[in-house]
Amino acid sequence: MDATEEVWDKILDINVKCTALMTKAVVPEMEKRGGGSVVIVSSTAAYHPFPGLGPYSVSKTALLGLTRSLAIDLAERNIRVNCLAPGLIKTKFSHVLWMDKARQESIKAALHIRRIGKPEECAGMVSFLCSEDASYISGETMAVAGGAPCRL
C-alpha cells in the first residue's frame, strides 16, 4: 500500500490500458483478414500477488478480466482472445528472483516441475494459441508456471 498514485497510474496504464488500446488498434487489420488471435500476457502474479508489488499484481489480475471481456466482444468478428500467465521464466526482467542461487533453489522447490521456465516455453504456448489447433479456444488463460497452482 506504499505505492504512490503516480506508480498506480503508470503500472495500470502500461499493463492494462496499453493492452486494451493495442488490441483496439489491431482489430481493423484482423477484420480485413477475416479474423485472428490476440494473446495477452499476464502473470501468475494475477493469482498469487508478490509482496510489495501490489499495483503490478492488480494490473495482471485485471488482464484476466480484459481477456474474457474482449473474447466476448470480438467473437462475432472471428477474433479469439486468450491470455498467457507465465510463472518464473528466466529473463532479464525476473533476474532478481533467480540470480541468487539459494533463492533460486527455494523457488524451484516450490514448483512441481523443479526448474525455472525458459522463454521458449512461453513462445510455444503463444504459437499454439495463435494456431488453428486452438481455433475453439477463446477467453482462456493458460499458465506456463511449472505446475504452480494458478486459479482465482
N, CA, C and O of each residue as an XYZ file, in Angstrom:
608
protein
N       0.809     -1.205      0.000
C       0.000      0.000      0.000
C       0.848      1.262      0.000
O       0.316      2.368      0.097
N       2.142      1.107     -0.106
C       3.026      2.266     -0.101
C       3.165      2.917     -1.472
O       3.782      3.976     -1.588
N       2.608      2.309     -2.503
C       2.757      2.851     -3.857
C       2.012      4.178     -3.978
O       0.908      4.342     -3.457
N       2.634      5.102     -4.667
C       2.015      6.406     -4.893
C       0.966      6.301     -5.999
O       0.910      5.317     -6.737
N       0.151      7.324     -6.091
C      -0.850      7.370     -7.159
C      -0.173      7.344     -8.528
O      -0.688      6.741     -9.470
N       0.973      7.995     -8.632
C       1.699      8.011     -9.901
C       2.158      6.605    -10.294
O       2.100      6.231    -11.466
N       2.612      5.837     -9.312
C       3.029      4.453     -9.587
C       1.831      3.632    -10.045
O       1.919      2.898    -11.029
N       0.709      3.753     -9.332
C      -0.502      3.035     -9.737
C      -0.880      3.405    -11.172
O      -1.133      2.528    -11.997
N      -0.916      4.695    -11.464
C      -1.300      5.140    -12.806
C      -0.366      4.580    -13.869
O      -0.818      4.087    -14.902
N       0.927      4.655    -13.617
C       1.897      4.191    -14.608
C       1.747      2.697    -14.873
O       1.715      2.271    -16.028
N       1.654      1.903    -13.817
C       1.571      0.452    -13.994
C       0.259      0.055    -14.658
O       0.256     -0.789    -15.554
N      -0.855      0.648    -14.234
C      -2.138      0.328    -14.864
C      -2.176      0.810    -16.310
O      -2.738      0.131    -17.170
N      -1.590      1.966    -16.589
C      -1.524      2.456    -17.971
C      -0.731      1.502    -18.859
O      -1.177      1.146    -19.949
N       0.436      1.093    -18.392
C       1.296      0.224    -19.200
C       0.690     -1.161    -19.363
O       0.600     -1.669    -20.481
N       0.278     -1.773    -18.272
C      -0.139     -3.171    -18.330
C      -1.576     -3.387    -18.782
O      -1.866     -4.396    -19.424
N      -2.477     -2.474    -18.469
C      -3.889     -2.697    -18.791
C      -4.355     -1.792    -19.935
O      -4.819     -2.275    -20.968
N      -4.230     -0.496    -19.742
C      -4.725      0.442    -20.749
C      -4.027      0.242    -22.095
O      -4.690      0.203    -23.131
N      -2.708      0.115    -22.091
C      -1.973     -0.082    -23.350
C      -2.376     -1.386    -24.036
O      -2.467     -1.439    -25.262
N      -2.618     -2.433    -23.253
C      -3.045     -3.708    -23.829
C      -4.399     -3.554    -24.514
O      -4.591     -4.037    -25.629
N      -5.330     -2.885    -23.853
C      -6.656     -2.674    -24.435
C      -6.572     -1.818    -25.696
O      -7.210     -2.130    -26.702
N      -5.795     -0.749    -25.647
C      -5.687      0.146    -26.804
C      -4.927     -0.495    -27.960
O      -5.260     -0.256    -29.121
N      -3.917     -1.302    -27.664
C      -3.191     -2.005    -28.723
C      -4.117     -3.010    -29.411
O      -4.110     -3.142    -30.635
N      -4.904     -3.705    -28.613
C      -5.859     -4.647    -29.199
C      -6.837     -3.900    -30.094
O      -7.115     -4.333    -31.212
N      -7.356     -2.790    -29.611
C      -8.279     -1.974    -30.404
C      -7.636     -1.546    -31.725
O      -8.304     -1.502    -32.758
N      -6.351     -1.235    -31.688
C      -5.646     -0.778    -32.888
C      -5.470     -1.883    -33.930
O      -5.479     -1.602    -35.128
N      -5.312     -3.130    -33.495
C      -5.063     -4.213    -34.461
C      -6.337     -4.865    -34.976
O      -6.301     -5.563    -35.990
N      -7.460     -4.654    -34.300
C      -8.712     -5.297    -34.710
C      -9.098     -4.976    -36.158
O      -9.475     -5.901    -36.878
N      -9.029     -3.735    -36.628
C      -9.408     -3.476    -38.021
C      -8.590     -4.290    -39.037
O      -9.139     -4.767    -40.030
N      -7.303     -4.445    -38.796
C      -6.476     -5.251    -39.705
C      -6.851     -6.726    -39.633
O      -6.874     -7.414    -40.653
N      -7.143     -7.209    -38.430
C      -7.575     -8.599    -38.284
C      -8.903     -8.824    -39.004
O      -9.100     -9.857    -39.643
N      -9.805     -7.862    -38.898
C     -11.096     -7.981    -39.589
C     -10.900     -8.065    -41.101
O     -11.580     -8.848    -41.764
N      -9.985     -7.274    -41.654
C      -9.701     -7.321    -43.095
C      -9.233     -8.700    -43.526
O      -9.460     -9.112    -44.664
N      -8.583     -9.408    -42.624
C      -8.053    -10.743    -42.919
C      -9.042    -11.851    -42.568
O      -8.744    -13.033    -42.738
N     -10.206    -11.469    -42.083
C     -11.217    -12.466    -41.748
C     -11.154    -12.978    -40.325
O     -11.853    -13.932    -39.982
N     -10.336    -12.370    -39.493
C     -10.244    -12.776    -38.092
C      -8.810    -12.847    -37.629
O      -7.893    -12.401    -38.319
N      -8.631    -13.408    -36.460
C      -7.276    -13.517    -35.926
C      -7.279    -13.963    -34.483
O      -8.286    -14.434    -33.952
N      -6.138    -13.804    -33.870
C      -5.946    -14.242    -32.495
C      -5.096    -13.223    -31.751
O      -4.043    -12.801    -32.229
N      -5.567    -12.841    -30.585
C      -4.838    -11.936    -29.702
C      -4.406    -12.746    -28.488
O      -5.205    -13.485    -27.914
N      -3.152    -12.611    -28.101
C      -2.670    -13.243    -26.875
C      -2.158    -12.140    -25.950
O      -1.175    -11.461    -26.246
N      -2.839    -11.986    -24.847
C      -2.478    -11.011    -23.822
C      -1.523    -11.695    -22.850
O      -1.703    -12.867    -22.522
N      -0.515    -10.971    -22.392
C       0.443    -11.556    -21.451
C       0.193    -10.988    -20.057
O       0.357     -9.792    -19.816
N      -0.203    -11.866    -19.157
C      -0.420    -11.522    -17.754
C       0.747    -12.082    -16.951
O       1.901    -11.909    -17.342
N       0.469    -12.740    -15.850
C       1.495    -13.306    -14.975
C       0.809    -14.159    -13.919
O      -0.375    -13.974    -13.638
N       1.546    -15.087    -13.338
C       0.987    -15.824    -12.205
C       0.801    -14.903    -11.001
O       0.133    -15.271    -10.035
N       1.386    -13.717    -11.056
C       1.136    -12.719    -10.004
C      -0.338    -12.319     -9.977
O      -0.809    -11.765     -8.983
N      -1.068    -12.595    -11.055
C      -2.507    -12.347    -11.078
C      -3.229    -13.246    -10.083
O      -4.274    -12.876     -9.547
N      -2.672    -14.423     -9.839
C      -3.277    -15.405     -8.936
C      -2.673    -15.362     -7.537
O      -3.366    -15.545     -6.536
N      -1.390    -15.122     -7.490
C      -0.652    -15.113     -6.223
C       0.199    -13.849     -6.176
O       1.338    -13.851     -6.643
N      -0.348    -12.763     -5.612
C       0.381    -11.493     -5.597
C       1.735    -11.591     -4.903
O       1.913    -12.330     -3.934
N       2.675    -10.825     -5.430
C       4.001    -10.751     -4.833
C       4.002     -9.679     -3.746
O       3.454     -8.596     -3.954
N       4.602     -9.958     -2.601
C       4.674     -8.947     -1.534
C       5.362     -7.674     -2.032
O       6.408     -7.728     -2.679
N       4.761     -6.550     -1.721
C       5.353     -5.271     -2.088
C       5.121     -4.848     -3.525
O       5.553     -3.768     -3.928
N       4.445     -5.680     -4.308
C       4.201     -5.358     -5.716
C       2.708     -5.321     -6.021
O       2.257     -5.835     -7.044
N       1.953     -4.705     -5.120
C       0.503     -4.650     -5.264
C       0.013     -4.137     -6.603
O      -0.788     -4.814     -7.247
N       0.461     -2.961     -7.055
C      -0.031     -2.442     -8.332
C       0.259     -3.389     -9.508
O      -0.582     -3.556    -10.392
N       1.429     -3.996     -9.517
C       1.779     -4.948    -10.582
C       0.824     -6.130    -10.562
O       0.269     -6.499    -11.597
N       0.628     -6.726     -9.388
C      -0.246     -7.892     -9.274
C      -1.683     -7.551     -9.654
O      -2.337     -8.319    -10.359
N      -2.173     -6.413     -9.195
C      -3.530     -5.984     -9.538
C      -3.663     -5.787    -11.046
O      -4.673     -6.172    -11.635
N      -2.657     -5.194    -11.668
C      -2.719     -4.968    -13.115
C      -2.751     -6.287    -13.880
O      -3.431     -6.403    -14.900
N      -2.023     -7.268    -13.391
C      -2.005     -8.567    -14.061
C      -3.320     -9.314    -13.858
O      -3.747    -10.060    -14.739
N      -3.970     -9.121    -12.703
C      -5.293     -9.702    -12.490
C      -6.313     -9.035    -13.410
O      -7.197     -9.706    -13.943
N      -6.198     -7.732    -13.597
C      -7.102     -7.014    -14.498
C      -7.026     -7.568    -15.918
O      -8.027     -7.581    -16.633
N      -5.851     -8.022    -16.326
C      -5.701     -8.575    -17.676
C      -6.497     -9.860    -17.862
O      -6.912    -10.165    -18.980
N      -6.719    -10.616    -16.797
C      -7.550    -11.816    -16.900
C      -8.982    -11.421    -17.252
O      -9.614    -12.054    -18.097
N      -9.489    -10.378    -16.604
C     -10.825     -9.879    -16.917
C     -10.901     -9.256    -18.296
O     -11.886     -9.441    -19.010
N      -9.870     -8.522    -18.675
C      -9.830     -7.926    -20.009
C      -9.872     -9.012    -21.076
O     -10.554     -8.864    -22.090
N      -9.154    -10.091    -20.854
C      -9.146    -11.207    -21.802
C     -10.553    -11.745    -22.010
O     -10.993    -11.913    -23.147
N     -11.251    -12.014    -20.935
C     -12.609    -12.573    -21.046
C     -13.563    -11.583    -21.703
O     -14.393    -11.965    -22.527
N     -13.443    -10.322    -21.338
C     -14.311     -9.297    -21.907
C     -14.082     -9.138    -23.410
O     -15.034     -9.118    -24.191
N     -12.821     -9.027    -23.804
C     -12.510     -8.886    -25.229
C     -12.889    -10.132    -26.019
O     -13.317    -10.029    -27.168
N     -12.738    -11.302    -25.417
C     -13.107    -12.546    -26.108
C     -14.587    -12.525    -26.478
O     -14.963    -12.958    -27.567
N     -15.419    -12.027    -25.580
C     -16.856    -11.925    -25.865
C     -17.104    -10.871    -26.934
O     -17.825    -11.118    -27.900
N     -16.508     -9.698    -26.763
C     -16.741     -8.587    -27.688
C     -16.245     -8.865    -29.103
O     -16.850     -8.403    -30.071
N     -15.159     -9.609    -29.232
C     -14.549     -9.800    -30.552
C     -14.920    -11.117    -31.224
O     -14.534    -11.347    -32.370
N     -15.652    -11.975    -30.548
C     -16.010    -13.279    -31.119
C     -16.780    -13.133    -32.424
O     -16.528    -13.878    -33.371
N     -17.707    -12.193    -32.492
C     -18.508    -12.017    -33.710
C     -17.661    -11.528    -34.888
O     -18.106    -11.576    -36.035
N     -16.464    -11.067    -34.613
C     -15.551    -10.624    -35.678
C     -14.532    -11.710    -36.022
O     -13.576    -11.469    -36.759
N     -14.750    -12.903    -35.479
C     -13.860    -14.050    -35.701
C     -12.449    -13.793    -35.148
O     -11.450    -14.225    -35.724
N     -12.399    -13.091    -34.040
C     -11.123    -12.824    -33.367
C     -11.179    -13.485    -31.993
O     -12.050    -13.192    -31.174
N     -10.241    -14.370    -31.770
C     -10.123    -15.051    -30.483
C      -9.162    -14.270    -29.594
O      -8.183    -13.696    -30.073
N      -9.450    -14.256    -28.305
C      -8.582    -13.568    -27.352
C      -8.298    -14.522    -26.203
O      -9.217    -15.015    -25.548
N      -7.034    -14.774    -25.969
C      -6.596    -15.624    -24.866
C      -5.481    -14.920    -24.114
O      -5.027    -13.845    -24.506
N      -5.054    -15.531    -23.047
C      -4.068    -14.906    -22.172
C      -3.011    -15.925    -21.759
O      -3.320    -17.092    -21.519
N      -1.797    -15.485    -21.682
C      -0.678    -16.277    -21.181
C      -0.316    -15.739    -19.801
O      -0.151    -14.533    -19.619
N      -0.196    -16.643    -18.832
C       0.214    -16.246    -17.479
C       1.501    -16.977    -17.129
O       1.462    -18.061    -16.547
N       2.641    -16.390    -17.481
C       3.913    -17.041    -17.151
C       4.178    -17.014    -15.647
O       3.821    -16.067    -14.946
N       4.802    -18.065    -15.187
C       5.337    -18.081    -13.835
C       6.745    -17.523    -13.892
O       7.021    -16.594    -14.651
N       7.626    -18.082    -13.102
C       9.007    -17.607    -13.117
C       9.704    -18.133    -14.365
O       9.933    -19.334    -14.508
N      10.031    -17.225    -15.253
C      10.711    -17.526    -16.510
C      12.063    -16.821    -16.457
O      12.160    -15.675    -16.019
N      13.088    -17.510    -16.903
C      14.453    -16.972    -16.818
C      14.657    -15.884    -17.879
O      15.035    -16.161    -19.017
N      14.396    -14.642    -17.469
C      14.554    -13.478    -18.340
C      15.281    -12.373    -17.568
O      15.497    -12.480    -16.361
N      15.648    -11.321    -18.282
C      16.261    -10.163    -17.617
C      15.294     -9.543    -16.614
O      15.709     -9.084    -15.549
N      14.011     -9.529    -16.949
C      13.003     -8.922    -16.079
C      12.945     -9.610    -14.717
O      12.748     -8.953    -13.695
N      13.116    -10.923    -14.702
C      12.973    -11.684    -13.456
C      14.304    -12.046    -12.804
O      14.326    -12.804    -11.835
N      15.400    -11.521    -13.313
C      16.718    -11.973    -12.832
C      16.923    -11.774    -11.329
O      17.657    -12.537    -10.702
N      16.288    -10.766    -10.749
C      16.460    -10.559     -9.306
C      15.879    -11.716     -8.494
O      16.251    -11.913     -7.337
N      14.980    -12.470     -9.090
C      14.377    -13.607     -8.382
C      15.212    -14.874     -8.468
O      15.139    -15.727     -7.583
N      16.006    -15.006     -9.529
C      16.751    -16.261     -9.707
C      18.262    -16.110     -9.707
O      18.963    -17.121     -9.739
N      18.799    -14.893     -9.672
C      20.255    -14.748     -9.760
C      20.962    -15.240     -8.497
O      22.104    -15.694     -8.569
N      20.301    -15.156     -7.348
C      20.864    -15.683     -6.108
C      20.569    -17.183     -6.051
O      19.409    -17.594     -6.080
N      21.620    -17.991     -5.969
C      21.483    -19.452     -6.038
C      20.555    -20.000     -4.951
O      19.715    -20.853     -5.236
N      20.692    -19.527     -3.720
C      19.851    -20.015     -2.623
C      18.379    -19.681     -2.876
O      17.498    -20.512     -2.653
N      18.128    -18.471     -3.337
C      16.752    -18.064     -3.641
C      16.200    -18.886     -4.798
O      15.039    -19.296     -4.778
N      17.037    -19.125     -5.807
C      16.624    -19.926     -6.954
C      16.216    -21.331     -6.509
O      15.194    -21.855     -6.953
N      17.011    -21.930     -5.638
C      16.700    -23.282     -5.149
C      15.402    -23.291     -4.350
O      14.617    -24.233     -4.453
N      15.174    -22.261     -3.563
C      13.939    -22.148     -2.786
C      12.727    -22.054     -3.706
O      11.703    -22.692     -3.461
N      12.845    -21.268     -4.751
C      11.756    -21.115     -5.719
C      11.504    -22.431     -6.439
O      10.357    -22.855     -6.577
N      12.558    -23.073     -6.895
C      12.398    -24.342     -7.613
C      11.752    -25.403     -6.731
O      10.977    -26.224     -7.223
N      12.056    -25.398     -5.448
C      11.477    -26.381     -4.521
C       9.963    -26.219     -4.404
O       9.260    -27.177     -4.083
N       9.462    -25.018     -4.660
C       8.021    -24.758     -4.563
C       7.266    -25.139     -5.836
O       6.035    -25.143     -5.848
N       7.991    -25.457     -6.902
C       7.358    -25.799     -8.176
C       7.247    -27.305     -8.333
O       8.130    -28.046     -7.898
N       6.169    -27.759     -8.950
C       6.030    -29.192     -9.228
C       7.112    -29.653    -10.196
O       7.703    -30.719    -10.022
N       7.361    -28.848    -11.207
C       8.457    -29.111    -12.136
C       9.626    -28.312    -11.577
O       9.620    -27.083    -11.650
N      10.587    -28.957    -11.043
C      11.626    -28.336    -10.206
C      12.688    -27.577    -11.005
O      13.883    -27.852    -10.898
N      12.224    -26.621    -11.801
C      13.158    -25.780    -12.540
C      12.465    -24.482    -12.912
O      11.243    -24.360    -12.819
N      13.253    -23.534    -13.329
C      12.732    -22.254    -13.794
C      12.422    -22.390    -15.279
O      13.148    -23.048    -16.024
N      11.335    -21.760    -15.692
C      10.915    -21.844    -17.085
C      11.831    -21.095    -18.035
O      12.596    -20.217    -17.638
N      11.726    -21.477    -19.316
C      12.505    -20.839    -20.372
C      11.575    -20.017    -21.264
O      10.418    -20.394    -21.453
N      12.056    -18.907    -21.812
C      11.217    -18.094    -22.691
C      10.603    -18.898    -23.839
O       9.478    -18.626    -24.258
N      11.334    -19.874    -24.338
C      10.833    -20.685    -25.450
C       9.548    -21.423    -25.075
O       8.711    -21.696    -25.936
N       9.396    -21.740    -23.804
C       8.188    -22.440    -23.371
C       6.967    -21.522    -23.442
O       5.863    -21.977    -23.740
N       7.162    -20.257    -23.173
C       6.077    -19.286    -23.339
C       5.787    -19.074    -24.822
O       4.628    -18.996    -25.231
N       6.838    -18.982    -25.615
C       6.669    -18.790    -27.057
C       5.888    -19.947    -27.669
O       5.053    -19.740    -28.549
N       6.158    -21.156    -27.207
C       5.433    -22.318    -27.711
C       3.946    -22.228    -27.417
O       3.123    -22.576    -28.265
N       3.594    -21.765    -26.229
C       2.180    -21.617    -25.875
C       1.524    -20.529    -26.713
O       0.388    -20.692    -27.159
N       2.225    -19.420    -26.931
C       1.681    -18.354    -27.776
C       1.470    -18.874    -29.195
O       0.436    -18.601    -29.805
N       2.432    -19.614    -29.721
C       2.284    -20.191    -31.066
C       1.060    -21.088    -31.136
O       0.288    -21.028    -32.093
N       0.886    -21.924    -30.111
C      -0.285    -22.798    -30.072
C      -1.573    -21.979    -30.055
O      -2.487    -22.249    -30.835
N      -1.652    -20.982    -29.173
C      -2.873    -20.193    -29.055
C      -3.215    -19.442    -30.333
O      -4.385    -19.153    -30.585
N      -2.217    -19.125    -31.138
C      -2.447    -18.431    -32.404
C      -2.733    -19.392    -33.560
O      -3.098    -18.960    -34.653
N      -2.569    -20.673    -33.320
C      -2.699    -21.663    -34.392
C      -4.136    -22.155    -34.557
O      -4.999    -21.914    -33.712
N      -4.362    -22.847    -35.664
C      -5.656    -23.477    -35.914
C      -5.949    -24.567    -34.894
O      -7.113    -24.886    -34.651
N      -4.916    -25.142    -34.294
C      -5.127    -26.163    -33.262
C      -5.888    -25.600    -32.062
O      -6.496    -26.352    -31.300
N      -5.854    -24.285    -31.895
C      -6.542    -23.635    -30.776
C      -7.768    -22.851    -31.256
O      -8.226    -21.936    -30.571
N      -8.293    -23.204    -32.414
C      -9.377    -22.422    -33.017
C     -10.677    -22.431    -32.215
O     -11.564    -21.618    -32.475
N     -10.801    -23.328    -31.255
C     -12.006    -23.395    -30.427
C     -11.718    -22.939    -28.994
O     -12.477    -23.240    -28.074
N     -10.628    -22.219    -28.820
C     -10.246    -21.708    -27.500
C     -10.286    -20.184    -27.547
O      -9.609    -19.564    -28.367
N     -11.075    -19.590    -26.672
C     -11.127    -18.134    -26.565
C     -11.584    -17.758    -25.160
O     -12.441    -18.417    -24.571
N     -11.001    -16.697    -24.644
C     -11.349    -16.220    -23.310
C     -10.646    -16.962    -22.191
O     -11.011    -16.824    -21.024
N      -9.645    -17.745    -22.538
C      -8.958    -18.580    -21.550
C      -7.588    -18.008    -21.188
O      -6.972    -17.281    -21.968
N      -7.136    -18.352    -20.003
C      -5.787    -18.008    -19.566
C      -5.010    -19.290    -19.366
O      -5.435    -20.177    -18.626
N      -3.873    -19.387    -20.025
C      -3.012    -20.558    -19.929
C      -1.794    -20.202    -19.085
O      -1.053    -19.272    -19.406
N      -1.599    -20.941    -18.018
C      -0.440    -20.722    -17.154
C       0.727    -21.572    -17.633
O       0.574    -22.765    -17.892
N       1.875    -20.956    -17.746
C       3.134    -21.657    -18.029
C       3.963    -21.412    -16.778
O       4.732    -20.455    -16.692
N       3.784    -22.317    -15.797
C       4.241    -21.993    -14.446
C       4.829    -23.168    -13.681
O       4.837    -23.161    -12.450
N       5.313    -24.159    -14.379
C       5.982    -25.258    -13.689
C       5.094    -26.049    -12.750
O       5.582    -26.686    -11.816
N       3.789    -26.013    -12.993
C       2.862    -26.755    -12.150
C       2.375    -25.999    -10.932
O       1.630    -26.547    -10.120
N       2.787    -24.747    -10.792
C       2.292    -23.942     -9.665
C       0.787    -23.742     -9.825
O       0.326    -23.473    -10.934
N       0.011    -23.865     -8.749
C      -1.436    -23.680     -8.857
C      -1.772    -22.259     -9.300
O      -1.269    -21.289     -8.733
N      -2.611    -22.146    -10.301
C      -2.934    -20.834    -10.862
C      -4.425    -20.726    -11.143
O      -4.861    -20.891    -12.283
N      -5.188    -20.456    -10.129
C      -6.620    -20.236    -10.281
C      -7.058    -19.180     -9.284
O      -6.525    -19.095     -8.178
N      -8.037    -18.374     -9.687
C      -8.601    -17.382     -8.767
C      -9.607    -18.062     -7.868
O     -10.208    -17.414     -7.012
